[in-house]
Amino acid sequence: MSVSRPESARIHGVLILVQVFIVGWAVLAVEMLGTRILGPYYGVSLFLWSALITVTLAALAAGYWIGGRWADRNQSFSNLCLQMAIPGVWLLLVPWIKGPALDLAGMLGLRSAVLLSALLLFGPPLVMLGAVSPYAVRLRVSRMDSVGRAAGSLYAVSTLGGVFSALINGFILIPSIGISRLTAFTGILLLAGAFPGWMFHAGRSMKNKAGMPLLFLAAAVWGVWTGGAESRSSSDVFIGRSLYGEIRVTDLDSVRYLFIDGAVHSAADASTGRPVLPVVSVLDIPGYFFEKAGGMLVIGLGAGSVVSRYHDSGWKIDAVDVDPAVIETAGRFFGLESSMAQVFCEDGRRFLRSHTDPYDLIIIDAFGSTLPFHLVSAEAFGLAASRLKQGGILAMNLESIGWTDRLVLSIAAGLKLHFGNVLALPMAEPPDQFGNVILLASDRVLDLPFELPPVLDRFGPQYPINHAWDNRFSPDTRHARIPTDDSNPVDLWSESINLESRKSLRSLFGEAYPY
C-alpha cells in the first residue's frame, strides 16, 4: 500500500520529533554518565563537573555550527538518522575506548587529564548529537513563515527529552541498572531512533530492508553484553554503583579494602575484620579525653571501622552516611552490626540541623577523593559546635600534603571561630609528605594528664603516639583563609591532594590498583 506525499511528510515530521527527543535525552545522559565513568579515576570534584560541562557545551556548539552547514548543503532524512547512529555506536564502544583514553590523559596533571579524558570519550558523540537539531529544523521547515515555529517546537521537544533524562536516569536508571548498562542503553536508544531512516531510505530492496533489523539486533545484543561487563579482577569481592559513586570491595594481601570512586575509605583484616588503617588508631585518641564512654556521632560511616572501635569501648554511637549503598556494604562485607550503632542514611549537615541532641564527641570522617565543601565551612563548624556538650570534642580526618597544608590551616581557622582550642595530629613524616592530619577542636584544654596506652595493631603498638600525638601542634592560622558557605575554595585546594593520593595508591598496590 503506497503512502501519499502529505502522509509521508506527516510521518517524517512525527519521526523527527521523536528523534530530537531521543537526542535531548542522550545529551543529558552522556553528561550525567561522564561523572560516573570518570569519577572512579579522578574523583567526583568541581574539576570533573567543570570539564564535563565545558566539553558538553563546546561540543554542542561545534555540532550546531556543523549541522547548520550540512543542512544548507544537503537535506535528507537518512542523513539525519546517520547523525544519530554514529554517536549510538560510539557509546556502545565506550568500554573499549575508555582504557586508551585514560592512559593517554594519565600523562598530564589532574586538571588537564580530566579535561582531555572528557573530550576524548564524549566530545565526538556530543558533536554529532549537536548537529541533529539544526539539521532537523531544516527538514521540518516547508515555508519561511514557519521557521520560528518549527525551530521552537524542535528545541522544546529536545529540551523535554533532557528533562526526562535527568529525572529518570538520576532517580531510577543509574541506581538500578548501573552505568555500563545505561551507557549501552543510551547507545541502543540512539540506534533505535536512527532505525527508521535505514528502513525507509537506506535501500528500497527487500533484501536491504531485511538486513537492517538484523544489524540493529546485533548492535542491541552487543550493547547488552558489553554493558553488563565490569572491569573486575580476581581480587575484587564486590563492585557496585550507587547514586554517589562506584563502590568496590577488594581483598589484597589478607586485607579487605573499601574503595569509593577510587579512594580507599576503609581497610580491615580479611580474617578477623579488625580495622588496619593507622588513621583509625589515631581517631581513638579523642576518646581518651573522657573519663567514661558517652554519646558520639560519626559522620561518614565507610566500612564502620571507627564505629567498631568505639563500640568496643562502650560508647553509644549514632552514625550518618549519605549513601545507602555504603551502609549496606559495611554490613555485608565488613561485619558492621545494627547493635554497634544507630545508623542514619542522611547528609551529615542536614542531620546536624534536624537532630538537636548533644554529643560528647563528634567525628567527621566523610572525606575521600573530594571534600564535601558544605561540611568544612565556618557555618558547618558552628552547627557542629552547637551539638556538642560542655567539654565536648570535634575530631576531623583530613588528607593533606604536609602538616601545614593550606587546606589544614584554612579548616583550622574556621574551627577557631567556634572553639577555643584547635590541635593538629599529623601522621606523615617528614612533615612535607602526603598523609592524614587529624584536627581536634574543643573549648576544653586539649591535653591528656596521662600517657596514651599502646594500641595493638598491624602498624605497631606505639603508632598513635609516635606519629600523631607526640607531633601534635596548634596550627598557625593568622594568615589562613576561612572557608564559608559563600566562598569555599577547598575543591580547588584538594586537587593536588587527590592527585597525590592516587599516586600513592598506585605505588602501594601496583598493578592490583583497579584504577
N, C-alpha and C positions, 0 to 999 in steps of 0.2 A: 504494500500500500504506500503510495507516494505521499510526501508531505509538501503542502503548498509553501511558497516563499514566505508569506506572512507568518504561517505557523512555524516554519523553520527559524525565522528571526526571533519569534517569541521564545522558542525552546532555547536558542542561543542566549537570549537575554537572561533567562532564569538560570542557566548553567553558569554564566559569568558571575551572577550574584552569589551563587553557591561557591564558586571558586575564590572570589575575593574574600568571602567569609572564612574559608579554609586558610587562605594566606594570612589574614589577620590573626587567626588562631595560631598559626605556625610561628609568626614573628614573635609573639609574646612567649610562646612555648620555648623557642630557642633561647631567648634572653633568660628565662627562668631556669632552664636546664643548664645553661652555662655556669651558673653559680654552683650547681650540684656536681657537674662534671669536673670543673677545675678546682672547686673548694678543697677536696682532699689533698691536693698537691700544693696549694698556695695559701690555704686558709680563706674563709669567707670574710673578707675585710672590705674596708672602704675602697681599697685599690681594685679589688676584683669587681665590685659593682661599678666603679668608675670606668674600668676597662671595658666591661661588657656594654655599658650604656654608650660609651664612645664608639665602639666598633659597630653597635647596632645602628646608631644614628648616622654614622659616616657611610656604612654600607647601604642603608636605605636611601640616603641622599644620592649616592652613586647610582643605585638602581633606578631611582626616579628619573635621573638625567638620561641614563642609557635607555630605559623603557620608553621615554618620550620620543627619542630619536628613532628607535625601532618602529614605533607606532606610525610616525610620519613617513617612514620609508616603505613599510610593508605591513598590511593588516591581514592576519588570518587567525582563525580560532585555534588551529592546530599549533601555531607558534606560541600562543598564549598557554596552551596546555604544556608545551615543551618547557616553558619558563617555570612551571610548577614541578615538572618531572625531575629536572636536574637537581634542585635542592632536596627533593624527596630521596633520590638515590644517594646524594651526599650524606644525608643524615643516617641512612642505613649503613654507610661505610665508616661512620664516626668511630666505632670500636677499633678499626684498623688504622685510621688516620691519627687518632689521639696519641698513640705512643711516639711516632716520629715527630709530631708537632711539639710535644712536651720535651723531647730530647733536644730538639733544635733550640727551643726557647730557654732550656735549662742552662745554656752557656751565658745567659745575661743575668743582670741583677733582678731582684724580685719584681720591682715595678715594671721593668721592661719585659720580663718574662711573662708576666700576667697579660700584658697588652698584646704581645706577639702571639701567645697561645690562643687568646680570644680571637685575634684576627685570622690566624691560620685555620682554626676549626670552624668558626661561624661567619667569617666575612664573606666567603664565596656564596653560600646559600642565601644569606641575607641580601646580597646584591641582586640575585635573581628574583627573590621574593619582592624586593622593592620595585623591580621593573614591571611587575604584574599590573599594578594599579593604573599607571598612565596608559599602558597598552590596552587594558580593559576599557578605560574611558573612551579611547578612540574607537574600539569596536562597538561600543554601545551608542555612540553619537550618530544620529541619522541626519540631523539638521543643526545648523549653527545656533538656532534659538533654544536648543535643548542641551547645550554643552554644560551649563551650570547645574541643571537638574541631574543630568547623568553623572557628573563628577561628584556632586554632593551625595547622591544615593550610594554610589560605589564606596566612597570613603567612609560613609556612615556604616555600611554593612561590614566593611573591613574592620573598622574600629569595634563594632559589636562582636566580631569574631575574637578580637583581642580581649574584650571584656569577659566573654565566656571562657576563654583560655585561662585567664588569670584566676577566675573563680574555681573552675573545675579542676585545673591542674594543681593549683595550690591547696585546695581543700580536700580533693578526692584522689586524683590520679597519682601525684607524686608520693604521698604516704602509702598508697595502697598497692601500686604496681611497680614502683621504683623508677629510677632514672633511665636505666638501659632500655627497659621495655617502653617507657614513654617516648624516648628518643626514636625508637623503631616505629612506634605507633604514629608519631608525627610524620615520619618519612612515608609510611604507608598511606596516611591520610592525604598527603600531597599527591602521591601517585594515583590515589582514587579520584582526586579532583582532576587530574590530567587524563584519566582513562577515557572520558567521552571524546576528547579530541582524537585519540588514536582510533577509537572505534568507528567514528563517523567521517574522519577526514584524512587519516593516515593512508588509507588504501581502500579501494572500492571492492576488491575481490573478496569473496567469502573466505578464501584461504588466509588472506591478511587479517580479516576480522576474527577468524577463529584463533589466530595466533596471539592476539592481544590479551585475551583472558588468561592464557597460559603464562605469558610473560608477567602479567600482574600477579597471578597466583604464586609464581616462583619468587617474585620480589617480596610478597607478603610472608611466605614461609621463611625466606632468608631473614627478614626483619625480626620475626618472632624468635627464630633460633638464636640469632646474634644478640638480640635484645635481652634474652634470658641469661646470657653468659656474663659472669662476673670475673674480674681479674682476681683469681684465687690461687693461693699456694698451698702446699701440703700442711703448712703450719697454721693456716687460718682455721679457727674453730667456728667463726660466725662472721658473716658480712651482711649488714642491713643498712637501710636508709630511712631516715625519719624526716620530719618537717624541717629539721635544723641541720642535717648533715649526714655524712656517712659514718657508720659505727662498725668497727672491726675488732674482733677478739682474736688474738694470735698467741700461740704458745711457742716460745723460743727459749731454749736452754733451761728448761724446767721453770720458766716464769711465764705467767699469763698476763698479757698486756691488753689494755683497752685503748684503742686509737679512736679519736673523734676528729674527722677531717684531717687526718694525717698527723695529729699531735698526740703524744702519749698523755693520757689523763690519769691512768692508774696502772699499777702492776702488783701482782700477788704471786706468792709461791704456788706453783701449779698443783702441788700435792697437799699442802697444808692450808692454803688460802690466806696465809698471813701476808699483810702488805709488805712490800720490799722497797718501795721508793724512799729515799732518805728524807724527802720533804715531809713525809707522813710522820717520821720520828720527830722532826723539828716542830711540827704543828702540835706535838704533845706538850711542848713547853708551856703554852698559856694555861693549861690545866693545872700546873704545879703552883700557880699563884693562889689557888683556892684551897682552904683547909679541908673542905669536903666537896664531893661531887654535887653539882647543881643542875640547873637547866641551861641548855645551849641550843643554838641554831646553827646549822651548817647550810650555807648557800653554795650550791654546786656539789651534787652528790657523787658524780663519777661512778666508780665501782663500789663506793661505800667504804673506802679504806679508813678515812678519818672517823666515820661513824662507828666502825667496828672497834677501833682503838679506844674511843671514849666510852662506848658501851661496856667494854670490858672493865672500865674503871668506875662504872656505876652511874654515869651521867644519864639524865633524862634528855632525850635528843629529839628535836624537830629538824627535818632535813627537807630542803627545797631544791628541785631541779625543774627547769622549764621543759625538758624533753622527756616525754613518757617512754620513749624507746630506751633512753639511758637508764631510767628506773627499772624497766623490765630486764635489761641486760645485767644490771647489778645483782638482781635476784637470781637470774637464770644461770649466770656464768661465774659469779664471784661470791656467792653464798650470802648475800645480804638478806636477812630475815626480817619479817614485819615486827618482831619483838624488839629489834635493835633501835628502831626509830619510827616516829610518825612521819611518813614521807608525803610531801605535798607536791603535786605537779603544777608548778606555777612559776612565773617570773619572780626572781628574788626581790626586786624592788617593790613590785606590786604586793608581794607577801608582807613586806615590812610596813607598807601603808595600811593593809587591811587587818593585820594581826597586831594587837596592841600589848599583848602580854610581854613583860620584860624578861630578859635572859641574863644570866651571869656571864655568858661567853657567846660571842658570835664569830664564826669563822667563815670568811668568804674565800672560796676556792673554785671560782667559776671561770677561770681564765685558761685558755688553751692557745690555739694558734692566733686568736684575736682577743682583744679586750672588749667586753660589753661596756661601752663608754658610759651607759646610764648607771652603772654600778660604781663608777670611780669618779664621781663629781662631788663638789662641795655639798650639794643638796642631798645626794645619796648618803654621804657620811653623816650629815646632820640627822637624817631619818634613822640611820642605824644607831647613832648615839642616843636617840630618844627611846630606843627599845632595849637599852641596857640598864640593869640595876645599878645602884650606887656601888662603885668599885668594880663594875663590870669591865670586860676587856673585849676589844675588837681585834681580830687577827686576820691578816690578808696575805695570801700567797701570790707572789708576782714572779715573772721571769724577766731578767734584765741582762744587759751586757755591762758587767761591772757593778760594784757596790753602790756607786753614786751616779748611776744612770739617770738621765733627766726624768725618765718615767718614774723612778723610785722617789726622787726628790719632789717631783710635782705632786704625786699622790700623798706623800708625807706632808706636804704643805697644806693640802686640802684637809687632811686629818687633823692638823694642828688648829684648824679653825674651831673644832668642836671638842678636842681632847687636850688635856694639859700636858700629857707625856706621849711621845711617839718614839718607838725604839725599832731599829732595823737589825734583823738577824740574817747576815749573809751566809750563803752556803758554798759559794765557789771560791777557790783560791788558785792563783793570786787574785787580788781584788779587781783586776780589769777583765776577768774572764766571764763568759756566759754562764748563767746559773740562776738559781732561785734566791729570792730575798723575801723573808717573812717580815711584814710590818706589824707591830703591836701598838695599839693605841688605847689609852685609858686616862681617867682622871686620877687614878691611884699611882703611887710610885712603882715603877716597873723594875723592881729589884728583889731578888729572892734572898731570904735570910739563911739559905742552906744551899749546899751543893746539889746539883741535879743528879738523880740516880742514873746509873748506867742503863742504857736501853739495849737489850739483846736483839740485834737484827743482823742481817747479812752484811751490813756495812761497818760492823764493829760496835762494841758497847758504848764507846765514847763519842759516837758521831754527832749527836745534837750539841754536845758540849764543845768539842774541838772545832767544829766547822760552823757553828752558828752562835751559841750563847757566849763563848769566850771572845768572839769577834764582834759582839753587839756594839752598836753606836747610835747616837742620836743624830739623824740626818740634818745637815745644814741647809735649811730651806729659805734662806734670806733672799735669794735671787730666783727662786723657783716660781714657775707659773702655776697658778691654782686652776685646776680644771673645773668647769661649771657646766650646767646643762646647756647654757647658751654658747659657750666657747670651750670645746674639749678636743685637744689635738692628740689624744692618746692613740687613735688609729694611725696617725702619721708616725708617731714615735715608735710604735710597736712593729713597724715594717721591718727594720733591721733586726729586731729581736726574733721575729718569726723566721726570717731567713737563716739566722744563726742557729735557731732551734732545729730547723730541718737539716742543716749541715751536720749538726752534732748527732742527730738521729741516724743519718746515713752513715756517718763514721762509726757509730756504735753497732748498728745492725748489719752494715754492709749490704750484700745483695738480698738479705732477708727483709730489709725495709721495703714495705709494699708500695711506697710512693716515690 
